[in-house]
């Protein structure tokens, strides 16, 4: 698990949210780091997060 993911999970636990990251949704991106690619990556990261409220 990446350090950013670990930090996000730790932060969500401190806020009372049980956050899990589903590795089956991870995809690799091919291409240049253009703005549209960065937005697509951000959207995919958000879609990979599953929020489970206690």
PyMOL Python script that loads the backbone (N, CA, C, O; Angstrom):
from pymol import cmd

cmd.read_pdbstr("""\
ATOM      1  N   UNK A   1       0.848  -1.176   0.000  1.00  0.00           N
ATOM      2  CA  UNK A   1       0.000   0.000   0.000  1.00  0.00           C
ATOM      3  C   UNK A   1       0.895   1.241   0.000  1.00  0.00           C
ATOM      4  O   UNK A   1       1.918   1.292   0.683  1.00  0.00           O
ATOM      5  N   UNK A   2       0.491   2.212  -0.765  1.00  0.00           N
ATOM      6  CA  UNK A   2       1.289   3.424  -0.871  1.00  0.00           C
ATOM      7  C   UNK A   2       1.171   4.265   0.393  1.00  0.00           C
ATOM      8  O   UNK A   2       0.190   4.176   1.132  1.00  0.00           O
ATOM      9  N   UNK A   3       2.192   5.081   0.623  1.00  0.00           N
ATOM     10  CA  UNK A   3       2.222   5.914   1.823  1.00  0.00           C
ATOM     11  C   UNK A   3       1.031   6.866   1.863  1.00  0.00           C
ATOM     12  O   UNK A   3       0.440   7.073   2.924  1.00  0.00           O
ATOM     13  N   UNK A   4       0.669   7.451   0.708  1.00  0.00           N
ATOM     14  CA  UNK A   4      -0.473   8.379   0.661  1.00  0.00           C
ATOM     15  C   UNK A   4      -1.756   7.658   1.050  1.00  0.00           C
ATOM     16  O   UNK A   4      -2.592   8.217   1.759  1.00  0.00           O
ATOM     17  N   UNK A   5      -1.918   6.410   0.588  1.00  0.00           N
ATOM     18  CA  UNK A   5      -3.104   5.639   0.935  1.00  0.00           C
ATOM     19  C   UNK A   5      -3.142   5.361   2.428  1.00  0.00           C
ATOM     20  O   UNK A   5      -4.201   5.440   3.052  1.00  0.00           O
ATOM     21  N   UNK A   6      -1.987   5.034   3.005  1.00  0.00           N
ATOM     22  CA  UNK A   6      -1.928   4.784   4.441  1.00  0.00           C
ATOM     23  C   UNK A   6      -2.283   6.044   5.220  1.00  0.00           C
ATOM     24  O   UNK A   6      -2.990   5.979   6.225  1.00  0.00           O
ATOM     25  N   UNK A   7      -1.790   7.197   4.754  1.00  0.00           N
ATOM     26  CA  UNK A   7      -2.102   8.459   5.428  1.00  0.00           C
ATOM     27  C   UNK A   7      -3.589   8.769   5.330  1.00  0.00           C
ATOM     28  O   UNK A   7      -4.194   9.239   6.293  1.00  0.00           O
ATOM     29  N   UNK A   8      -4.181   8.505   4.158  1.00  0.00           N
ATOM     30  CA  UNK A   8      -5.603   8.768   3.969  1.00  0.00           C
ATOM     31  C   UNK A   8      -6.447   7.875   4.870  1.00  0.00           C
ATOM     32  O   UNK A   8      -7.430   8.330   5.455  1.00  0.00           O
ATOM     33  N   UNK A   9      -6.068   6.607   4.984  1.00  0.00           N
ATOM     34  CA  UNK A   9      -6.802   5.680   5.845  1.00  0.00           C
ATOM     35  C   UNK A   9      -6.667   6.098   7.304  1.00  0.00           C
ATOM     36  O   UNK A   9      -7.645   6.063   8.051  1.00  0.00           O
ATOM     37  N   UNK A  10      -5.461   6.493   7.718  1.00  0.00           N
ATOM     38  CA  UNK A  10      -5.255   6.934   9.099  1.00  0.00           C
ATOM     39  C   UNK A  10      -6.082   8.182   9.390  1.00  0.00           C
ATOM     40  O   UNK A  10      -6.678   8.294  10.461  1.00  0.00           O
ATOM     41  N   UNK A  11      -6.123   9.117   8.447  1.00  0.00           N
ATOM     42  CA  UNK A  11      -6.913  10.333   8.642  1.00  0.00           C
ATOM     43  C   UNK A  11      -8.399  10.004   8.722  1.00  0.00           C
ATOM     44  O   UNK A  11      -9.108  10.538   9.575  1.00  0.00           O
ATOM     45  N   UNK A  12      -8.875   9.129   7.837  1.00  0.00           N
ATOM     46  CA  UNK A  12     -10.301   8.802   7.845  1.00  0.00           C
ATOM     47  C   UNK A  12     -10.694   8.113   9.149  1.00  0.00           C
ATOM     48  O   UNK A  12     -11.792   8.337   9.659  1.00  0.00           O
ATOM     49  N   UNK A  13      -9.807   7.273   9.693  1.00  0.00           N
ATOM     50  CA  UNK A  13     -10.109   6.619  10.970  1.00  0.00           C
ATOM     51  C   UNK A  13     -10.201   7.646  12.088  1.00  0.00           C
ATOM     52  O   UNK A  13     -11.012   7.506  13.003  1.00  0.00           O
ATOM     53  N   UNK A  14      -9.359   8.689  12.012  1.00  0.00           N
ATOM     54  CA  UNK A  14      -9.414   9.729  13.038  1.00  0.00           C
ATOM     55  C   UNK A  14     -10.708  10.532  12.940  1.00  0.00           C
ATOM     56  O   UNK A  14     -11.123  11.167  13.910  1.00  0.00           O
ATOM     57  N   UNK A  15     -11.347  10.503  11.764  1.00  0.00           N
ATOM     58  CA  UNK A  15     -12.610  11.212  11.572  1.00  0.00           C
ATOM     59  C   UNK A  15     -13.816  10.296  11.797  1.00  0.00           C
ATOM     60  O   UNK A  15     -14.957  10.725  11.625  1.00  0.00           O
ATOM     61  N   UNK A  16     -13.575   9.048  12.178  1.00  0.00           N
ATOM     62  CA  UNK A  16     -14.662   8.116  12.462  1.00  0.00           C
ATOM     63  C   UNK A  16     -15.200   7.419  11.225  1.00  0.00           C
ATOM     64  O   UNK A  16     -16.320   6.908  11.246  1.00  0.00           O
ATOM     65  N   UNK A  17     -14.422   7.389  10.145  1.00  0.00           N
ATOM     66  CA  UNK A  17     -14.852   6.725   8.914  1.00  0.00           C
ATOM     67  C   UNK A  17     -13.935   5.539   8.667  1.00  0.00           C
ATOM     68  O   UNK A  17     -12.711   5.672   8.701  1.00  0.00           O
ATOM     69  N   UNK A  18     -14.536   4.372   8.417  1.00  0.00           N
ATOM     70  CA  UNK A  18     -13.749   3.183   8.101  1.00  0.00           C
ATOM     71  C   UNK A  18     -13.523   3.161   6.596  1.00  0.00           C
ATOM     72  O   UNK A  18     -14.445   2.883   5.829  1.00  0.00           O
ATOM     73  N   UNK A  19     -12.298   3.453   6.175  1.00  0.00           N
ATOM     74  CA  UNK A  19     -11.969   3.571   4.757  1.00  0.00           C
ATOM     75  C   UNK A  19     -11.159   2.365   4.314  1.00  0.00           C
ATOM     76  O   UNK A  19     -10.151   2.022   4.932  1.00  0.00           O
ATOM     77  N   UNK A  20     -11.604   1.724   3.240  1.00  0.00           N
ATOM     78  CA  UNK A  20     -10.840   0.625   2.665  1.00  0.00           C
ATOM     79  C   UNK A  20     -10.554   0.945   1.213  1.00  0.00           C
ATOM     80  O   UNK A  20     -11.353   1.601   0.544  1.00  0.00           O
ATOM     81  N   UNK A  21      -9.416   0.482   0.728  1.00  0.00           N
ATOM     82  CA  UNK A  21      -9.041   0.690  -0.665  1.00  0.00           C
ATOM     83  C   UNK A  21      -9.090  -0.656  -1.366  1.00  0.00           C
ATOM     84  O   UNK A  21      -8.424  -1.607  -0.956  1.00  0.00           O
ATOM     85  N   UNK A  22      -9.879  -0.728  -2.422  1.00  0.00           N
ATOM     86  CA  UNK A  22     -10.076  -1.972  -3.155  1.00  0.00           C
ATOM     87  C   UNK A  22      -9.002  -2.104  -4.233  1.00  0.00           C
ATOM     88  O   UNK A  22      -9.063  -1.392  -5.236  1.00  0.00           O
ATOM     89  N   UNK A  23      -8.015  -2.994  -4.059  1.00  0.00           N
ATOM     90  CA  UNK A  23      -6.925  -3.092  -5.036  1.00  0.00           C
ATOM     91  C   UNK A  23      -7.378  -3.619  -6.391  1.00  0.00           C
ATOM     92  O   UNK A  23      -6.680  -3.420  -7.386  1.00  0.00           O
ATOM     93  N   UNK A  24      -8.532  -4.288  -6.458  1.00  0.00           N
ATOM     94  CA  UNK A  24      -8.994  -4.817  -7.741  1.00  0.00           C
ATOM     95  C   UNK A  24      -9.409  -3.704  -8.694  1.00  0.00           C
ATOM     96  O   UNK A  24      -9.539  -3.943  -9.894  1.00  0.00           O
ATOM     97  N   UNK A  25      -9.620  -2.485  -8.179  1.00  0.00           N
ATOM     98  CA  UNK A  25     -10.020  -1.369  -9.027  1.00  0.00           C
ATOM     99  C   UNK A  25      -8.830  -0.582  -9.558  1.00  0.00           C
ATOM    100  O   UNK A  25      -9.002   0.308 -10.390  1.00  0.00           O
ATOM    101  N   UNK A  26      -7.631  -0.897  -9.089  1.00  0.00           N
ATOM    102  CA  UNK A  26      -6.450  -0.150  -9.529  1.00  0.00           C
ATOM    103  C   UNK A  26      -6.133  -0.464 -10.981  1.00  0.00           C
ATOM    104  O   UNK A  26      -6.139  -1.622 -11.397  1.00  0.00           O
ATOM    105  N   UNK A  27      -5.857   0.583 -11.741  1.00  0.00           N
ATOM    106  CA  UNK A  27      -5.479   0.428 -13.145  1.00  0.00           C
ATOM    107  C   UNK A  27      -4.214   1.222 -13.382  1.00  0.00           C
ATOM    108  O   UNK A  27      -3.940   2.204 -12.692  1.00  0.00           O
ATOM    109  N   UNK A  28      -3.453   0.793 -14.353  1.00  0.00           N
ATOM    110  CA  UNK A  28      -2.233   1.517 -14.694  1.00  0.00           C
ATOM    111  C   UNK A  28      -2.539   2.477 -15.826  1.00  0.00           C
ATOM    112  O   UNK A  28      -3.286   2.162 -16.752  1.00  0.00           O
ATOM    113  N   UNK A  29      -1.947   3.650 -15.729  1.00  0.00           N
ATOM    114  CA  UNK A  29      -2.139   4.668 -16.754  1.00  0.00           C
ATOM    115  C   UNK A  29      -0.923   4.724 -17.651  1.00  0.00           C
ATOM    116  O   UNK A  29       0.216   4.642 -17.191  1.00  0.00           O
ATOM    117  N   UNK A  30      -1.184   4.865 -18.939  1.00  0.00           N
ATOM    118  CA  UNK A  30      -0.116   5.003 -19.914  1.00  0.00           C
ATOM    119  C   UNK A  30      -0.304   6.354 -20.588  1.00  0.00           C
ATOM    120  O   UNK A  30      -1.413   6.695 -20.999  1.00  0.00           O
ATOM    121  N   UNK A  31       0.757   7.114 -20.701  1.00  0.00           N
ATOM    122  CA  UNK A  31       0.652   8.399 -21.373  1.00  0.00           C
ATOM    123  C   UNK A  31       1.421   9.463 -20.635  1.00  0.00           C
ATOM    124  O   UNK A  31       2.081   9.210 -19.627  1.00  0.00           O
ATOM    125  N   UNK A  32       1.318  10.652 -21.165  1.00  0.00           N
ATOM    126  CA  UNK A  32       2.027  11.784 -20.585  1.00  0.00           C
ATOM    127  C   UNK A  32       1.232  12.352 -19.419  1.00  0.00           C
ATOM    128  O   UNK A  32       0.025  12.138 -19.315  1.00  0.00           O
ATOM    129  N   UNK A  33       1.913  13.068 -18.552  1.00  0.00           N
ATOM    130  CA  UNK A  33       1.263  13.658 -17.387  1.00  0.00           C
ATOM    131  C   UNK A  33       0.580  14.971 -17.706  1.00  0.00           C
ATOM    132  O   UNK A  33       0.920  16.012 -17.143  1.00  0.00           O
ATOM    133  N   UNK A  34      -0.380  14.920 -18.607  1.00  0.00           N
ATOM    134  CA  UNK A  34      -1.112  16.136 -18.951  1.00  0.00           C
ATOM    135  C   UNK A  34      -2.168  16.404 -17.897  1.00  0.00           C
ATOM    136  O   UNK A  34      -2.440  15.565 -17.038  1.00  0.00           O
ATOM    137  N   UNK A  35      -2.756  17.585 -17.976  1.00  0.00           N
ATOM    138  CA  UNK A  35      -3.777  17.959 -16.998  1.00  0.00           C
ATOM    139  C   UNK A  35      -4.955  16.999 -17.041  1.00  0.00           C
ATOM    140  O   UNK A  35      -5.460  16.600 -15.992  1.00  0.00           O
ATOM    141  N   UNK A  36      -5.404  16.619 -18.239  1.00  0.00           N
ATOM    142  CA  UNK A  36      -6.548  15.711 -18.341  1.00  0.00           C
ATOM    143  C   UNK A  36      -6.217  14.352 -17.740  1.00  0.00           C
ATOM    144  O   UNK A  36      -7.072  13.722 -17.118  1.00  0.00           O
ATOM    145  N   UNK A  37      -4.970  13.893 -17.923  1.00  0.00           N
ATOM    146  CA  UNK A  37      -4.577  12.621 -17.312  1.00  0.00           C
ATOM    147  C   UNK A  37      -4.566  12.729 -15.796  1.00  0.00           C
ATOM    148  O   UNK A  37      -4.949  11.791 -15.097  1.00  0.00           O
ATOM    149  N   UNK A  38      -4.127  13.876 -15.290  1.00  0.00           N
ATOM    150  CA  UNK A  38      -4.109  14.064 -13.838  1.00  0.00           C
ATOM    151  C   UNK A  38      -5.528  14.053 -13.284  1.00  0.00           C
ATOM    152  O   UNK A  38      -5.776  13.493 -12.217  1.00  0.00           O
ATOM    153  N   UNK A  39      -6.460  14.671 -14.007  1.00  0.00           N
ATOM    154  CA  UNK A  39      -7.851  14.666 -13.562  1.00  0.00           C
ATOM    155  C   UNK A  39      -8.422  13.258 -13.608  1.00  0.00           C
ATOM    156  O   UNK A  39      -9.159  12.861 -12.705  1.00  0.00           O
ATOM    157  N   UNK A  40      -8.096  12.504 -14.640  1.00  0.00           N
ATOM    158  CA  UNK A  40      -8.567  11.123 -14.728  1.00  0.00           C
ATOM    159  C   UNK A  40      -8.014  10.293 -13.578  1.00  0.00           C
ATOM    160  O   UNK A  40      -8.727   9.475 -12.998  1.00  0.00           O
ATOM    161  N   UNK A  41      -6.755  10.503 -13.253  1.00  0.00           N
ATOM    162  CA  UNK A  41      -6.147   9.775 -12.138  1.00  0.00           C
ATOM    163  C   UNK A  41      -6.838  10.126 -10.825  1.00  0.00           C
ATOM    164  O   UNK A  41      -7.123   9.250 -10.009  1.00  0.00           O
ATOM    165  N   UNK A  42      -7.102  11.410 -10.633  1.00  0.00           N
ATOM    166  CA  UNK A  42      -7.774  11.839  -9.403  1.00  0.00           C
ATOM    167  C   UNK A  42      -9.167  11.237  -9.317  1.00  0.00           C
ATOM    168  O   UNK A  42      -9.579  10.780  -8.251  1.00  0.00           O
ATOM    169  N   UNK A  43      -9.895  11.232 -10.423  1.00  0.00           N
ATOM    170  CA  UNK A  43     -11.234  10.646 -10.435  1.00  0.00           C
ATOM    171  C   UNK A  43     -11.184   9.157 -10.147  1.00  0.00           C
ATOM    172  O   UNK A  43     -12.052   8.631  -9.451  1.00  0.00           O
ATOM    173  N   UNK A  44     -10.171   8.468 -10.678  1.00  0.00           N
ATOM    174  CA  UNK A  44     -10.077   7.031 -10.422  1.00  0.00           C
ATOM    175  C   UNK A  44      -9.729   6.754  -8.964  1.00  0.00           C
ATOM    176  O   UNK A  44     -10.270   5.827  -8.362  1.00  0.00           O
ATOM    177  N   UNK A  45      -8.835   7.548  -8.398  1.00  0.00           N
ATOM    178  CA  UNK A  45      -8.480   7.376  -6.986  1.00  0.00           C
ATOM    179  C   UNK A  45      -9.717   7.541  -6.118  1.00  0.00           C
ATOM    180  O   UNK A  45      -9.943   6.764  -5.190  1.00  0.00           O
ATOM    181  N   UNK A  46     -10.517   8.557  -6.424  1.00  0.00           N
ATOM    182  CA  UNK A  46     -11.743   8.787  -5.660  1.00  0.00           C
ATOM    183  C   UNK A  46     -12.704   7.621  -5.839  1.00  0.00           C
ATOM    184  O   UNK A  46     -13.347   7.196  -4.880  1.00  0.00           O
ATOM    185  N   UNK A  47     -12.809   7.099  -7.064  1.00  0.00           N
ATOM    186  CA  UNK A  47     -13.729   5.988  -7.306  1.00  0.00           C
ATOM    187  C   UNK A  47     -13.245   4.700  -6.640  1.00  0.00           C
ATOM    188  O   UNK A  47     -14.045   3.801  -6.382  1.00  0.00           O
ATOM    189  N   UNK A  48     -11.936   4.602  -6.359  1.00  0.00           N
ATOM    190  CA  UNK A  48     -11.394   3.408  -5.704  1.00  0.00           C
ATOM    191  C   UNK A  48     -11.651   3.394  -4.202  1.00  0.00           C
ATOM    192  O   UNK A  48     -11.508   2.356  -3.556  1.00  0.00           O
ATOM    193  N   UNK A  49     -12.021   4.518  -3.655  1.00  0.00           N
ATOM    194  CA  UNK A  49     -12.226   4.603  -2.216  1.00  0.00           C
ATOM    195  C   UNK A  49     -13.642   4.166  -1.865  1.00  0.00           C
ATOM    196  O   UNK A  49     -14.606   4.600  -2.497  1.00  0.00           O
ATOM    197  N   UNK A  50     -13.761   3.335  -0.890  1.00  0.00           N
ATOM    198  CA  UNK A  50     -15.070   2.896  -0.409  1.00  0.00           C
ATOM    199  C   UNK A  50     -15.228   3.414   1.011  1.00  0.00           C
ATOM    200  O   UNK A  50     -14.482   3.027   1.910  1.00  0.00           O
ATOM    201  N   UNK A  51     -16.194   4.283   1.204  1.00  0.00           N
ATOM    202  CA  UNK A  51     -16.435   4.834   2.532  1.00  0.00           C
ATOM    203  C   UNK A  51     -17.478   3.986   3.238  1.00  0.00           C
ATOM    204  O   UNK A  51     -18.577   3.776   2.725  1.00  0.00           O
ATOM    205  N   UNK A  52     -17.125   3.505   4.414  1.00  0.00           N
ATOM    206  CA  UNK A  52     -18.036   2.704   5.225  1.00  0.00           C
ATOM    207  C   UNK A  52     -18.195   3.432   6.550  1.00  0.00           C
ATOM    208  O   UNK A  52     -17.272   3.467   7.364  1.00  0.00           O
ATOM    209  N   UNK A  53     -19.366   4.009   6.763  1.00  0.00           N
ATOM    210  CA  UNK A  53     -19.602   4.757   7.996  1.00  0.00           C
ATOM    211  C   UNK A  53     -19.973   3.803   9.113  1.00  0.00           C
ATOM    212  O   UNK A  53     -20.710   2.837   8.913  1.00  0.00           O
ATOM    213  N   UNK A  54     -19.445   4.095  10.299  1.00  0.00           N
ATOM    214  CA  UNK A  54     -19.736   3.260  11.469  1.00  0.00           C
ATOM    215  C   UNK A  54     -21.076   3.629  12.052  1.00  0.00           C
ATOM    216  O   UNK A  54     -21.502   3.038  13.044  1.00  0.00           O
TER     217      UNK A  54
END
""", "prot")
cmd.dss("prot")
cmd.show_as("cartoon", "prot")
cmd.util.cbc("prot")
cmd.orient("prot")
